[in-house]
Amino acid sequence: MALNAGELRHRVRIERRQAEVDSNGDVIQDPQTGEIPFVWATLGRRWARIRPHSGREFVESMAYQSEVTARITVRNDLGITASDRVVHEKRDAEVVYNVAAVLPDPDSGLEYVTLMVSCGVNEG
């Protein structure tokens, strides 16, 4: 089954966590602690289909938390992995989704991927 372009109506940004580098391409490292700072680098912007799946509220560490899970479908041309994140670019805000799993399309596995994502709980 082909993915219809009309279903892809949400603009998203795919980001990957990478070590920060200087102008020479060398990894930046704190000289006193040895810590390497990480930044979210943009892999690309794509049109996507976002379908909320479920939501829940819970108490953790004496604070109310909420979590929303969703399925995001995008064309498969960026090599998205479960360590990446998806930023839904809305007019007045951005929603950051953490990718939990990457599922290839059931026919060829090449045309698109479905991303199982969650947002609302800080997962690092």
C-alpha positions as CSV (number, residue, x, y, z in Angstrom):
1,M,0.0,0.0,0.0
2,A,1.4,3.3,-1.0
3,L,1.6,6.3,1.3
4,N,-0.6,9.2,0.0
5,A,1.0,12.6,0.0
6,G,-2.2,14.1,1.2
7,E,-1.9,12.3,4.5
8,L,1.4,14.0,5.3
9,R,0.2,17.3,6.6
10,H,2.3,18.0,9.7
11,R,5.8,19.6,9.3
12,V,8.4,17.9,11.5
13,R,12.1,18.2,12.1
14,I,14.2,15.0,12.6
15,E,17.1,15.5,15.0
16,R,20.0,13.4,16.1
17,R,22.1,13.9,19.2
18,Q,25.8,14.5,18.3
19,A,28.9,15.6,20.1
20,E,29.6,19.3,19.7
21,V,32.5,20.2,17.4
22,D,34.6,23.3,16.8
23,S,35.3,25.0,13.5
24,N,38.0,22.4,12.6
25,G,35.6,19.5,13.1
26,D,37.3,18.4,16.4
27,V,35.1,17.3,19.3
28,I,34.9,19.9,22.0
29,Q,35.8,18.7,25.5
30,D,35.7,20.5,28.8
31,P,39.4,20.8,29.9
32,Q,38.7,20.4,33.6
33,T,36.0,17.7,33.7
34,G,36.5,16.0,30.4
35,E,32.8,16.2,29.7
36,I,31.8,16.3,26.0
37,P,28.7,18.5,25.4
38,F,26.1,17.2,23.1
39,V,23.7,19.1,20.8
40,W,20.7,18.1,18.7
41,A,21.7,18.4,15.0
42,T,18.9,18.5,12.3
43,L,18.9,15.6,9.9
44,G,16.1,17.1,7.8
45,R,12.6,18.5,7.7
46,R,9.8,16.4,6.4
47,W,6.1,16.3,6.0
48,A,4.5,13.6,8.3
49,R,1.3,12.0,9.5
50,I,0.9,12.2,13.3
51,R,-1.7,10.0,15.0
52,P,-2.0,10.2,18.7
53,H,-2.2,6.7,20.2
54,S,-2.7,7.1,24.0
55,G,-2.1,9.3,27.0
56,R,-1.7,8.9,30.7
57,E,-1.1,10.9,33.8
58,F,0.9,9.6,36.8
59,V,2.7,10.7,39.9
60,E,6.5,10.2,40.0
61,S,8.8,11.7,42.6
62,M,5.9,13.5,44.2
63,A,5.1,15.4,41.0
64,Y,2.3,14.9,38.5
65,Q,3.5,13.9,35.0
66,S,1.8,13.2,31.8
67,E,2.8,11.2,28.7
68,V,1.4,11.0,25.3
69,T,2.3,8.2,22.8
70,A,1.8,8.6,19.1
71,R,2.6,7.2,15.7
72,I,4.4,9.4,13.2
73,T,4.8,8.3,9.6
74,V,7.5,9.9,7.3
75,R,9.2,8.9,4.1
76,N,12.1,6.7,4.7
77,D,15.2,8.6,3.4
78,L,17.0,9.8,6.5
79,G,18.0,6.5,8.3
80,I,16.0,7.4,11.4
81,T,16.9,5.4,14.5
82,A,15.4,5.0,17.9
83,S,18.0,7.4,19.4
84,D,16.7,10.3,17.3
85,R,13.8,12.7,18.1
86,V,11.1,14.3,16.1
87,V,10.1,18.0,16.6
88,H,6.6,18.9,15.5
89,E,6.8,22.5,14.3
90,K,3.5,24.2,15.1
91,R,2.8,27.9,14.6
92,D,3.1,28.9,18.2
93,A,5.1,26.1,19.8
94,E,7.1,22.9,19.2
95,V,6.3,19.5,20.5
96,V,9.3,17.2,21.0
97,Y,8.7,13.5,20.5
98,N,11.3,10.8,21.6
99,V,11.5,7.9,19.2
100,A,11.0,4.5,20.9
101,A,10.9,2.3,17.8
102,V,11.2,2.5,14.0
103,L,8.9,0.3,12.1
104,P,9.4,-0.2,8.3
105,D,6.4,-0.2,5.9
106,P,4.9,-3.7,5.7
107,D,5.1,-4.0,1.9
108,S,8.7,-3.1,0.8
109,G,10.2,-1.7,4.0
110,L,11.7,1.1,1.9
111,E,9.0,3.7,1.1
112,Y,8.2,5.0,4.6
113,V,8.7,4.3,8.3
114,T,6.3,4.5,11.2
115,L,7.9,5.9,14.4
116,M,6.5,4.9,17.8
117,V,7.1,8.1,19.8
118,S,6.2,9.6,23.2
119,C,6.3,13.1,24.6
120,G,5.6,14.8,27.9
121,V,8.1,12.8,30.1
122,N,11.7,13.9,30.0
123,E,13.6,10.8,28.7
124,G,17.0,12.4,28.5
